[in-house]
Amino acid sequence: MAENTSPPSRALSRRRLLGGGAAALGVAGITWGATTVVERSEHEQQAGKLVEPFYGVHQAGIATTPQAHGTFIGFDLLPGTDRAVVVGIMKMWSEDASRLTAGNPALADTERELAVDPARLTVTVGYGPGLFTKLGLQARQPDWFEPLPSYAIDRLDDRWGGSDLLLQICGDDPVTIAHAVRVLTKNVRSLTTIRWTQKGFRNARGTTPEGTTMRNLMGQVDGTVNPAPGTVDFDSLIWHDGAGQSWLAGGTSLVLRRIRMEMDTWDELDRSGRELTMGRTLSNGAPLNGTNEFDEADFTLTDKFGIPVIPPGSHIARAHQTHEKEQFFRRAYNYDDAPESGQTSNSGLIFAAFQRDIAEQYLPVQQRLSDFDALNEWTTPIGSAVYLIPPGCTENDYLGSGLLG
């Protein structure tokens, strides 16, 4: 018989896979898995090294592409705190935040290894109305800046109320955020008390294509109608021009609302009912008169029976602007906390709305939603706070210097 001179096959034969080659299959599986892990590790390492600039005309964490995780911390100043103490806090936060967001440990960092992967970390500072009162700075407070009025839909809990100071800490990695929170809070523990901490999340980085509108935990596309950062409209709607308060030029304001979602009763509503409540399809967020998410909503369109295709009481109909200035920029995060006693869920939205003027842009929309919104049956505001967000700073300055200096 002639000798077989063909080179041995490098392919995995059916016999090897199904029989004695089981060990080879295991080896192959390990090899394939290792390749995937290597590729994934390289991608994750690259994402972990991404940096959002701290210094600039505006604070980061507003026009910044939203990160996967966000932690909001409300602080109250201890009695007797004066302006010099707050200046010290701002200088310390500015220095530490500039280092942490660049992937460097803070000056007194005791866990330095946790700072090396910034993962697009941003730190944003805000001032509540109480700070102006406690420091005697009411004259530098815009006349429209005050706590929101009481709304019929509100069931506010004091533990989620307004505070003197705010830190908004966002990033794509929760370990990085936890480290930043620890660094920035432990250094002011003798000067402030923490009123609350609210933790939220969006889709993990890479889960959806860049630019995809987030979904809330009701399954809805949330935030379709939003000014686009970098446009003229965004700049005029969000950044304060300094009129009447020169220190605020380049800054903005924040309305922070904690909105509980009544998930147990929402579960009882069928798909059609959910879409009529919102005025949008669940599949892709298109208005009920359209086919794509960003199609213009037509609130005048009726069906063959003369019934509006988008119900007048739907959420998008009630939230729709009546004029071009009635817009704000939403940058929300979901929350899903441990249920309270007797409940099966504790989920909702940390609703963050940025605008140049709260009274002109936000209040009219919120009043319409309070007066009537079909979605109100399944959502309940339980927390409310407002903050002025000072402009950004340079390397030789600190956040809030225009107000406090």
C-alpha positions in Angstrom: 0.0 0.0 0.0 1.3 3.4 -1.0 2.5 5.6 1.9 0.3 8.6 2.7 2.5 11.6 2.2 -0.3 14.2 2.7 0.4 16.6 5.6 -1.7 16.0 8.7 -5.0 17.9 8.7 -5.0 21.0 11.0 -8.8 21.1 11.0 -10.9 19.7 13.8 -12.6 16.6 12.4 -16.1 15.5 13.3 -14.5 12.4 14.9 -12.2 14.5 17.0 -15.1 16.7 18.1 -17.5 13.9 18.9 -15.2 11.2 20.1 -11.7 11.0 21.4 -11.1 14.6 20.5 -13.1 16.0 23.4 -10.0 17.1 25.1 -9.0 18.9 21.9 -12.3 20.6 21.9 -11.7 21.8 25.4 -8.3 23.2 24.4 -9.8 24.8 21.3 -12.5 26.3 23.5 -9.9 27.7 25.9 -8.0 29.2 23.0 -11.0 30.8 21.4 -12.1 32.2 24.8 -8.6 33.5 25.5 -8.6 35.4 22.2 -11.9 36.9 23.0 -10.7 37.9 26.5 -7.6 39.5 25.1 -9.6 41.6 22.6 -12.1 42.5 25.2 -9.4 43.4 27.7 -7.7 45.7 25.2 -11.0 47.4 24.5 -11.8 47.8 28.2 -8.4 49.1 29.0 -8.7 51.7 26.2 -12.1 52.8 27.5 -10.8 53.0 31.1 -8.1 55.5 30.0 -10.5 57.9 28.3 -10.3 61.4 29.9 -12.9 64.3 30.0 -11.1 67.7 30.5 -11.7 69.3 33.9 -10.6 72.8 33.0 -12.6 75.0 30.6 -15.2 77.7 30.2 -18.0 75.4 31.4 -17.9 72.6 34.0 -17.8 69.1 32.6 -20.6 66.7 33.2 -23.3 68.8 31.4 -22.6 68.9 27.7 -20.4 65.8 28.2 -21.7 62.7 26.5 -23.5 61.0 29.4 -21.5 58.3 31.1 -22.8 55.0 32.3 -23.0 55.8 36.0 -23.8 58.9 38.0 -23.7 59.7 41.7 -25.3 62.8 43.1 -24.4 63.9 46.7 -26.1 66.7 48.6 -24.2 68.5 51.3 -25.3 70.9 54.0 -22.8 73.4 55.6 -22.4 73.1 59.3 -23.7 76.0 61.4 -21.3 78.9 61.6 -19.5 78.1 58.3 -18.3 81.3 56.6 -17.2 82.2 53.1 -13.5 81.5 53.8 -14.4 77.9 54.7 -16.4 77.4 51.5 -13.5 78.9 49.5 -11.3 76.3 51.0 -13.7 73.5 50.1 -13.9 74.8 46.5 -10.1 75.0 46.2 -9.7 71.5 47.5 -12.5 70.0 45.3 -11.1 71.8 42.2 -7.6 70.5 42.8 -8.6 66.9 43.6 -11.2 66.7 40.8 -8.7 68.0 38.3 -6.3 65.2 39.3 -8.8 62.4 39.5 -10.4 63.2 36.2 -7.0 63.0 34.5 -6.3 59.6 36.0 -4.0 60.8 38.8 -4.4 60.3 42.5 -5.6 63.2 44.6 -3.0 64.9 46.8 -3.9 63.0 50.0 -5.1 59.9 48.2 -4.8 56.8 50.4 -6.0 54.4 47.6 -3.9 55.7 44.8 -4.2 52.6 42.6 -7.9 53.2 42.2 -7.3 56.5 40.4 -5.4 55.3 37.4 -8.4 54.5 35.2 -10.5 57.7 34.9 -13.0 56.1 32.6 -14.4 59.6 31.5 -14.8 60.7 35.1 -16.4 64.2 35.6 -17.0 66.1 38.7 -19.6 68.9 38.7 -20.2 71.3 41.6 -23.5 73.1 42.3 -24.8 75.7 44.9 -28.2 75.5 46.5 -30.3 78.4 47.7 -29.3 77.7 51.3 -25.6 78.5 50.5 -26.5 82.0 49.4 -28.5 82.6 52.6 -25.9 81.2 54.9 -23.0 83.2 53.4 -25.0 86.4 53.0 -24.8 86.3 49.2 -28.5 86.8 48.4 -27.7 89.9 46.3 -25.7 87.6 43.9 -28.6 85.1 43.6 -30.7 85.5 40.4 -34.3 86.4 41.1 -35.5 83.3 39.4 -33.4 81.0 41.5 -35.4 79.5 44.3 -36.9 76.1 45.3 -39.6 74.9 42.9 -43.2 75.7 43.8 -45.4 72.9 45.3 -47.1 70.8 42.6 -50.2 68.6 43.0 -48.4 65.5 41.8 -45.5 65.9 44.3 -45.1 63.5 47.3 -41.8 64.9 48.4 -39.7 63.3 51.0 -37.5 65.6 53.1 -34.6 63.2 52.8 -34.4 64.0 49.0 -34.8 67.8 49.5 -32.5 70.7 48.5 -29.0 71.0 50.0 -26.4 73.8 50.2 -23.8 72.1 47.9 -24.0 69.4 45.2 -21.5 67.1 43.7 -22.4 65.3 40.5 -19.8 62.6 39.9 -20.2 60.6 36.6 -18.1 58.1 34.8 -18.1 54.8 32.9 -16.7 52.7 35.7 -18.4 52.4 39.2 -15.1 51.7 41.0 -13.6 54.9 39.7 -16.7 56.8 40.8 -16.8 55.2 44.2 -13.1 56.2 44.7 -13.8 59.8 43.6 -16.8 60.0 45.9 -14.7 58.8 48.9 -11.9 61.2 48.2 -14.1 64.2 47.7 -16.4 63.6 50.7 -13.9 62.5 53.4 -12.0 65.7 53.0 -15.0 67.8 54.0 -16.6 65.6 56.6 -15.6 68.1 59.4 -17.2 71.0 57.5 -20.4 69.5 56.1 -23.0 66.8 56.6 -24.2 64.6 53.8 -28.0 65.1 53.3 -28.3 62.3 50.7 -26.6 60.3 48.0 -28.4 59.2 44.9 -26.8 56.6 42.5 -28.0 56.1 39.0 -27.1 54.3 35.8 -27.6 54.1 32.1 -26.5 51.5 29.6 -23.0 50.3 30.1 -20.5 51.7 27.6 -20.5 49.7 24.4 -23.9 48.1 25.0 -25.6 50.5 22.5 -24.2 52.5 19.6 -22.9 56.0 20.5 -25.7 58.6 20.4 -28.5 56.1 21.3 -31.2 57.7 23.4 -31.3 56.0 26.8 -34.3 53.9 28.0 -35.7 54.3 31.4 -36.8 51.3 33.5 -40.3 51.4 32.1 -38.8 50.5 28.8 -39.4 53.9 27.3 -37.0 55.8 25.1 -36.3 58.7 27.4 -35.0 62.1 26.2 -35.6 62.2 22.5 -36.4 65.9 22.3 -33.2 67.4 23.7 -31.0 70.3 22.5 -27.8 69.0 21.0 -24.6 70.0 22.8 -22.3 72.2 20.6 -25.1 73.9 18.7 -26.2 77.5 18.9 -29.5 76.5 20.4 -27.9 74.5 23.1 -25.5 77.4 24.0 -28.3 80.0 24.2 -30.7 77.7 26.1 -28.2 76.2 28.6 -25.3 78.6 29.3 -25.9 81.8 31.3 -24.7 84.9 29.6 -23.9 86.8 32.8 -26.6 89.3 32.4 -27.4 90.6 35.9 -25.0 88.2 37.5 -21.6 88.4 35.9 -20.1 85.6 38.0 -22.6 83.1 36.5 -21.4 83.7 32.9 -20.7 80.3 31.4 -22.6 78.5 34.1 -26.1 77.1 34.2 -28.8 75.9 36.6 -29.9 72.4 37.5 -33.3 71.0 38.5 -32.9 67.7 40.2 -36.0 65.6 40.6 -36.2 62.1 42.0 -39.2 60.4 40.3 -40.5 57.1 41.6 -41.9 54.7 39.0 -44.9 52.7 40.0 -43.6 49.6 38.3 -46.0 47.1 39.9 -49.1 48.9 38.4 -47.2 49.8 35.2 -46.8 46.0 34.7 -50.6 45.7 34.5 -50.9 48.1 31.5 -50.8 46.5 28.1 -48.4 47.6 25.3 -51.0 49.8 23.5 -52.0 51.5 26.7 -48.3 52.3 27.5 -47.8 53.8 24.0 -50.9 55.9 24.2 -49.8 57.1 27.7 -46.4 58.2 26.3 -47.5 59.2 22.8 -44.6 57.2 21.4 -44.0 53.6 20.3 -42.1 51.4 22.7 -40.1 49.7 19.9 -38.1 52.7 18.8 -39.6 55.8 20.5 -41.2 57.1 17.3 -44.2 59.5 17.8 -47.4 57.6 17.2 -47.8 59.5 13.9 -44.3 58.6 12.7 -42.0 55.7 12.0 -38.6 56.8 13.4 -37.6 58.2 16.8 -36.8 61.7 15.6 -39.8 62.2 13.4 -41.7 65.3 14.2 -44.7 64.7 16.4 -48.0 65.9 14.8 -50.5 66.7 17.5 -53.1 67.8 15.0 -53.3 64.5 13.1 -56.5 62.5 13.6 -57.7 59.0 12.6 -60.7 58.2 10.4 -63.0 58.8 13.4 -61.5 62.2 14.1 -59.7 61.0 17.2 -56.1 62.5 17.7 -53.5 59.9 16.9 -51.4 61.3 19.7 -53.7 61.8 22.7 -53.7 65.4 24.0 -53.1 64.0 27.5 -50.1 61.9 26.6 -46.8 62.7 28.1 -45.2 64.1 24.9 -48.2 66.3 24.2 -48.2 67.9 27.6 -44.4 68.3 27.7 -44.2 69.8 24.2 -42.9 73.4 24.1 -45.3 76.2 23.4 -42.4 78.5 22.3 -38.7 77.9 21.5 -37.4 79.2 24.8 -39.5 76.6 26.7 -36.7 74.0 26.4 -34.1 72.5 28.7 -31.4 69.8 28.5 -32.2 66.6 30.3 -29.4 64.2 31.5 -31.2 61.6 33.5 -30.1 58.4 35.2 -32.2 55.4 36.3 -32.1 54.2 39.8 -33.0 50.7 41.2 -32.6 50.6 44.9 -33.5 48.0 47.6 -37.3 47.9 48.0 -38.9 49.6 51.0 -40.7 47.3 53.5 -43.8 45.8 51.9 -42.8 46.7 48.3 -41.4 44.6 45.5 -39.5 47.4 43.7 -38.0 50.7 44.3 -37.1 52.1 40.9 -37.3 55.4 39.1 -35.5 58.2 37.5 -33.0 60.8 38.8 -34.2 63.5 36.5 -31.5 66.2 35.9 -32.6 69.2 33.8 -30.1 72.0 32.9 -31.2 75.4 31.7 -30.2 79.1 31.7 -33.3 80.2 33.5 -35.5 77.9 35.6 -38.5 80.2 35.7 -38.6 80.8 32.0 -37.7 77.4 30.7 -38.6 74.7 33.2 -41.5 75.9 35.3 -44.1 76.2 32.5 -43.5 72.7 31.3 -43.5 71.2 34.8 -46.8 73.1 35.6 -48.5 71.6 32.5 -47.3 68.1 33.5 -48.6 68.6 37.0 -52.0 69.9 35.8 -52.5 66.8 33.7 -50.3 64.1 32.2 -51.4 60.5 31.6 -48.1 59.3 32.9 -48.7 60.8 36.3 -50.7 57.6 37.3 -47.4 55.7 37.2 -44.8 58.2 38.3 -44.5 60.1 41.5 -41.9 62.9 42.3 -40.5 62.2 45.7 -37.5 64.5 45.7 -36.8 68.0 44.4 -33.8 70.4 44.5 -32.4 73.3 42.5 -28.8 74.4 42.1 -26.7 77.0 40.3 -23.8 75.5 38.5 -20.9 78.0 38.4 -18.8 78.2 35.2 -15.6 76.2 34.8 -12.2 77.4 35.8 -8.6 77.5 34.7 -5.6 75.7 36.3 -4.7 78.9 38.3 -8.3 79.3 39.6 -11.0 77.3 41.4 -14.7 76.6 40.8 -16.9 79.3 42.1 -14.2 82.0 42.4 -16.3 84.5 40.7 -19.0 84.2 43.4 -16.8 83.5 46.4 -13.6 85.4 45.7 
